[in-house]
Amino acid sequence: MKNSKEGYHLNSKYWQNKKKLISNLSLELEEVAFGMILGDASMYKKSKNALIKFEHGYKQKEFLYHLFDLFKNYTFMELPGQRKLKNAVIIKSYWFKTFSHPTFTKLWELLYSQQTVNYKKSIAPNVIHDYLSVRGLAYWIMCDGSLNSKIMILHTQCFSKAECIILSNELNMKFGFLTSVIPHKHRYFVIKFDSSDFLLLRQLIEPFMIPTMLYKIAL
């Protein structure tokens, strides 16, 4: 694969040297990335450093493009890609991935198990308490939150029950929520915010929500 602007293969010495000149994520971008990885973003580590892949359905195109704009200095892609249904006409989702970089490896080490061959996210005690900011929570909600009346559900199906309990307890300790862990479809577990949490949650995260995602906290 070549970059059309430079004409160099993406694994060439040219690009590897160029990547070395790119600084680590700012604190704000690190907070965004952390929240997104708790949600639907996924990480891969095929060399010594990790990368992040972002993908969202066609209805969340604006959100995906917003993320692309935030991380555009950390990707070789000029625009997000499209994933289409079998008829090759209807767009199913939009996606992009970063290049591998030491700045993402730090997040990998926080949120992925040591059995890296499975690319499995894992939650250790104190990770949420120590690293999740209000900005990160807002992006996690934009990614994986769903609202029914004043009840917010965080869809944490990729985590075990024990991990969901850690997530819930540390959300409560850090932000003063009253969340709990409940079963979902008799197979998974999700985090339920108490209805009394709604005003506090909205007050905290609304400043970081993008306009097209405000419906996630709208009654």
C-alpha positions as a Markdown table, in Angstrom:
| # | Residue | x | y | z |
|---|---|---|---|---|
| 1 | Met | 0.0 | 0.0 | 0.0 |
| 2 | Lys | 1.3 | 3.4 | -0.9 |
| 3 | Asn | 0.5 | 6.9 | 0.2 |
| 4 | Ser | -0.7 | 8.8 | -2.9 |
| 5 | Lys | 0.8 | 12.1 | -1.8 |
| 6 | Glu | 4.3 | 10.8 | -1.0 |
| 7 | Gly | 4.6 | 7.7 | -3.2 |
| 8 | Tyr | 6.3 | 5.7 | -0.5 |
| 9 | His | 5.2 | 2.3 | 0.8 |
| 10 | Leu | 3.7 | 2.7 | 4.3 |
| 11 | Asn | 6.3 | 0.3 | 5.8 |
| 12 | Ser | 9.2 | 2.1 | 4.1 |
| 13 | Lys | 12.0 | 3.7 | 6.0 |
| 14 | Tyr | 10.7 | 7.1 | 4.9 |
| 15 | Trp | 7.4 | 6.6 | 6.8 |
| 16 | Gln | 9.0 | 4.8 | 9.8 |
| 17 | Asn | 11.3 | 7.8 | 10.2 |
| 18 | Lys | 8.4 | 10.3 | 9.7 |
| 19 | Lys | 6.5 | 8.5 | 12.5 |
| 20 | Lys | 9.4 | 8.9 | 14.9 |
| 21 | Leu | 9.0 | 12.7 | 14.6 |
| 22 | Ile | 5.4 | 12.6 | 15.6 |
| 23 | Ser | 4.8 | 13.5 | 19.2 |
| 24 | Asn | 2.7 | 11.6 | 21.7 |
| 25 | Leu | -1.0 | 12.3 | 22.1 |
| 26 | Ser | -1.9 | 15.4 | 24.0 |
| 27 | Leu | -3.7 | 14.8 | 27.3 |
| 28 | Glu | -7.0 | 15.7 | 25.7 |
| 29 | Leu | -6.6 | 13.2 | 22.9 |
| 30 | Glu | -5.3 | 10.5 | 25.3 |
| 31 | Glu | -8.5 | 11.0 | 27.3 |
| 32 | Val | -10.7 | 10.7 | 24.2 |
| 33 | Ala | -8.8 | 7.6 | 23.1 |
| 34 | Phe | -9.2 | 6.0 | 26.5 |
| 35 | Gly | -12.9 | 6.6 | 26.5 |
| 36 | Met | -13.3 | 5.2 | 23.0 |
| 37 | Ile | -11.3 | 2.1 | 23.7 |
| 38 | Leu | -13.6 | 1.4 | 26.7 |
| 39 | Gly | -16.3 | 1.5 | 24.1 |
| 40 | Asp | -16.2 | 0.2 | 20.5 |
| 41 | Ala | -12.7 | 1.2 | 19.4 |
| 42 | Ser | -10.4 | -1.7 | 19.2 |
| 43 | Met | -6.6 | -2.0 | 19.4 |
| 44 | Tyr | -4.1 | -4.2 | 17.6 |
| 45 | Lys | -0.4 | -4.8 | 18.2 |
| 46 | Lys | 1.3 | -6.5 | 15.3 |
| 47 | Ser | 4.7 | -5.0 | 16.0 |
| 48 | Lys | 6.2 | -3.6 | 19.2 |
| 49 | Asn | 3.7 | -0.8 | 19.2 |
| 50 | Ala | -0.1 | -0.7 | 19.1 |
| 51 | Leu | -2.7 | 1.0 | 16.9 |
| 52 | Ile | -6.3 | 1.9 | 17.3 |
| 53 | Lys | -9.2 | 1.2 | 14.9 |
| 54 | Phe | -12.4 | 3.3 | 15.0 |
| 55 | Glu | -15.6 | 2.1 | 13.3 |
| 56 | His | -19.2 | 3.3 | 13.5 |
| 57 | Gly | -22.4 | 2.7 | 11.7 |
| 58 | Tyr | -23.5 | 4.9 | 8.9 |
| 59 | Lys | -25.9 | 6.8 | 11.2 |
| 60 | Gln | -22.9 | 7.9 | 13.2 |
| 61 | Lys | -20.9 | 9.2 | 10.2 |
| 62 | Glu | -20.5 | 12.6 | 11.7 |
| 63 | Phe | -19.1 | 11.2 | 14.9 |
| 64 | Leu | -16.6 | 9.0 | 13.1 |
| 65 | Tyr | -15.5 | 11.9 | 11.0 |
| 66 | His | -15.1 | 14.0 | 14.1 |
| 67 | Leu | -12.8 | 11.3 | 15.5 |
| 68 | Phe | -10.9 | 11.2 | 12.3 |
| 69 | Asp | -10.4 | 14.9 | 12.5 |
| 70 | Leu | -9.0 | 14.6 | 16.1 |
| 71 | Phe | -6.6 | 11.8 | 15.1 |
| 72 | Lys | -5.7 | 12.8 | 11.6 |
| 73 | Asn | -2.1 | 13.3 | 12.5 |
| 74 | Tyr | -1.8 | 9.7 | 13.6 |
| 75 | Thr | -3.1 | 7.9 | 10.5 |
| 76 | Phe | -1.9 | 7.3 | 7.0 |
| 77 | Met | -5.4 | 7.4 | 5.7 |
| 78 | Glu | -6.5 | 10.6 | 3.8 |
| 79 | Leu | -10.2 | 9.9 | 4.5 |
| 80 | Pro | -12.2 | 7.3 | 6.5 |
| 81 | Gly | -13.0 | 4.1 | 4.7 |
| 82 | Gln | -16.4 | 2.7 | 4.0 |
| 83 | Arg | -17.7 | -0.8 | 4.7 |
| 84 | Lys | -20.6 | -1.8 | 2.5 |
| 85 | Leu | -23.2 | -4.5 | 2.6 |
| 86 | Lys | -23.0 | -7.4 | 0.2 |
| 87 | Asn | -24.8 | -5.5 | -2.5 |
| 88 | Ala | -21.8 | -3.1 | -2.5 |
| 89 | Val | -24.2 | -0.1 | -2.6 |
| 90 | Ile | -25.5 | 0.4 | 0.9 |
| 91 | Ile | -22.9 | 1.7 | 3.3 |
| 92 | Lys | -22.9 | -0.2 | 6.6 |
| 93 | Ser | -20.2 | 1.7 | 8.5 |
| 94 | Tyr | -17.3 | 4.1 | 8.3 |
| 95 | Trp | -13.9 | 3.4 | 9.8 |
| 96 | Phe | -10.2 | 4.4 | 10.1 |
| 97 | Lys | -7.2 | 3.2 | 11.9 |
| 98 | Thr | -4.1 | 4.9 | 13.3 |
| 99 | Phe | -0.6 | 3.8 | 12.6 |
| 100 | Ser | 1.3 | 2.0 | 15.3 |
| 101 | His | 3.0 | 4.3 | 17.7 |
| 102 | Pro | 4.4 | 4.3 | 21.3 |
| 103 | Thr | 1.7 | 6.7 | 22.4 |
| 104 | Phe | -0.9 | 4.0 | 21.7 |
| 105 | Thr | 1.1 | 1.3 | 23.4 |
| 106 | Lys | 0.6 | 3.0 | 26.7 |
| 107 | Leu | -3.1 | 2.6 | 26.3 |
| 108 | Trp | -2.7 | -1.0 | 25.1 |
| 109 | Glu | -0.9 | -1.8 | 28.3 |
| 110 | Leu | -3.7 | -0.2 | 30.4 |
| 111 | Leu | -6.6 | -1.9 | 28.7 |
| 112 | Tyr | -5.5 | -5.1 | 27.1 |
| 113 | Ser | -4.7 | -8.5 | 28.7 |
| 114 | Gln | -1.2 | -9.9 | 28.5 |
| 115 | Gln | -2.6 | -12.6 | 26.2 |
| 116 | Thr | -2.3 | -10.2 | 23.3 |
| 117 | Val | -2.9 | -12.9 | 20.6 |
| 118 | Asn | -6.6 | -12.6 | 21.5 |
| 119 | Tyr | -6.7 | -8.8 | 21.4 |
| 120 | Lys | -8.9 | -9.0 | 24.5 |
| 121 | Lys | -9.8 | -5.9 | 26.5 |
| 122 | Ser | -9.5 | -6.3 | 30.2 |
| 123 | Ile | -10.2 | -4.1 | 33.2 |
| 124 | Ala | -7.8 | -4.1 | 36.2 |
| 125 | Pro | -8.6 | -2.4 | 39.5 |
| 126 | Asn | -7.9 | 1.4 | 39.7 |
| 127 | Val | -7.6 | 1.8 | 35.9 |
| 128 | Ile | -10.9 | 3.7 | 35.7 |
| 129 | His | -10.3 | 5.6 | 38.9 |
| 130 | Asp | -6.9 | 6.7 | 37.8 |
| 131 | Tyr | -7.3 | 7.3 | 34.1 |
| 132 | Leu | -10.9 | 8.0 | 33.1 |
| 133 | Ser | -11.6 | 11.7 | 32.9 |
| 134 | Val | -14.9 | 13.5 | 32.4 |
| 135 | Arg | -13.9 | 14.0 | 28.7 |
| 136 | Gly | -13.2 | 10.2 | 28.4 |
| 137 | Leu | -16.6 | 9.4 | 30.0 |
| 138 | Ala | -18.3 | 11.7 | 27.5 |
| 139 | Tyr | -16.8 | 9.8 | 24.6 |
| 140 | Trp | -17.6 | 6.5 | 26.2 |
| 141 | Ile | -21.2 | 7.6 | 26.5 |
| 142 | Met | -21.2 | 8.8 | 22.9 |
| 143 | Cys | -19.8 | 5.5 | 21.8 |
| 144 | Asp | -21.7 | 3.0 | 24.0 |
| 145 | Gly | -24.4 | 4.8 | 25.9 |
| 146 | Ser | -28.2 | 4.5 | 25.4 |
| 147 | Leu | -30.8 | 6.5 | 27.2 |
| 148 | Asn | -34.4 | 5.4 | 28.1 |
| 149 | Ser | -36.2 | 8.1 | 30.0 |
| 150 | Lys | -33.6 | 9.0 | 32.7 |
| 151 | Ile | -31.9 | 5.6 | 32.7 |
| 152 | Met | -28.5 | 5.5 | 31.0 |
| 153 | Ile | -27.1 | 2.1 | 30.0 |
| 154 | Leu | -23.5 | 1.6 | 29.2 |
| 155 | His | -23.2 | -1.4 | 26.9 |
| 156 | Thr | -20.2 | -3.1 | 28.4 |
| 157 | Gln | -20.9 | -6.5 | 26.8 |
| 158 | Cys | -17.2 | -7.0 | 25.9 |
| 159 | Phe | -16.3 | -7.2 | 29.6 |
| 160 | Ser | -16.9 | -10.0 | 32.1 |
| 161 | Lys | -19.3 | -9.6 | 35.0 |
| 162 | Ala | -16.3 | -9.2 | 37.4 |
| 163 | Glu | -14.9 | -6.4 | 35.1 |
| 164 | Cys | -18.2 | -4.7 | 34.9 |
| 165 | Ile | -18.4 | -4.6 | 38.7 |
| 166 | Ile | -15.0 | -3.0 | 38.8 |
| 167 | Leu | -16.2 | -0.4 | 36.2 |
| 168 | Ser | -19.4 | 0.3 | 38.1 |
| 169 | Asn | -17.7 | 0.6 | 41.5 |
| 170 | Glu | -15.0 | 2.9 | 40.2 |
| 171 | Leu | -17.5 | 5.1 | 38.3 |
| 172 | Asn | -19.4 | 5.5 | 41.5 |
| 173 | Met | -16.3 | 6.3 | 43.6 |
| 174 | Lys | -14.8 | 8.8 | 41.1 |
| 175 | Phe | -17.9 | 10.6 | 40.0 |
| 176 | Gly | -20.4 | 10.0 | 42.7 |
| 177 | Phe | -22.8 | 7.9 | 40.6 |
| 178 | Leu | -25.1 | 5.1 | 41.8 |
| 179 | Thr | -24.5 | 2.7 | 38.9 |
| 180 | Ser | -25.1 | -1.0 | 39.1 |
| 181 | Val | -24.4 | -4.1 | 37.0 |
| 182 | Ile | -27.4 | -5.8 | 35.4 |
| 183 | Pro | -27.8 | -8.8 | 33.0 |
| 184 | His | -28.3 | -8.2 | 29.3 |
| 185 | Lys | -29.9 | -10.8 | 27.1 |
| 186 | His | -29.1 | -13.6 | 29.6 |
| 187 | Arg | -25.6 | -13.6 | 28.3 |
| 188 | Tyr | -23.8 | -10.3 | 29.0 |
| 189 | Phe | -23.7 | -7.6 | 31.6 |
| 190 | Val | -24.1 | -3.9 | 31.3 |
| 191 | Ile | -23.8 | -0.9 | 33.6 |
| 192 | Lys | -27.1 | 0.8 | 34.6 |
| 193 | Phe | -27.0 | 4.4 | 35.9 |
| 194 | Asp | -29.6 | 5.2 | 38.5 |
| 195 | Ser | -32.3 | 7.7 | 37.4 |
| 196 | Ser | -30.9 | 10.0 | 40.1 |
| 197 | Asp | -27.6 | 10.1 | 38.3 |
| 198 | Phe | -29.0 | 11.6 | 35.1 |
| 199 | Leu | -28.7 | 15.3 | 36.0 |
| 200 | Leu | -25.1 | 14.9 | 37.3 |
| 201 | Leu | -24.1 | 12.8 | 34.3 |
| 202 | Arg | -25.5 | 15.3 | 31.8 |
| 203 | Gln | -23.9 | 18.3 | 33.7 |
| 204 | Leu | -20.5 | 16.6 | 33.6 |
| 205 | Ile | -20.4 | 15.4 | 30.0 |
| 206 | Glu | -22.5 | 17.8 | 28.0 |
| 207 | Pro | -19.6 | 20.3 | 27.4 |
| 208 | Phe | -17.7 | 17.5 | 25.6 |
| 209 | Met | -20.6 | 16.1 | 23.5 |
| 210 | Ile | -20.6 | 16.9 | 19.8 |
| 211 | Pro | -24.0 | 18.2 | 18.4 |
| 212 | Thr | -25.0 | 15.1 | 16.5 |
| 213 | Met | -24.6 | 13.0 | 19.7 |
| 214 | Leu | -26.5 | 15.2 | 22.1 |
| 215 | Tyr | -29.6 | 12.9 | 21.6 |
| 216 | Lys | -27.8 | 10.4 | 23.9 |
| 217 | Ile | -28.5 | 12.8 | 26.9 |
| 218 | Ala | -31.7 | 14.3 | 25.7 |
| 219 | Leu | -35.0 | 13.5 | 27.4 |
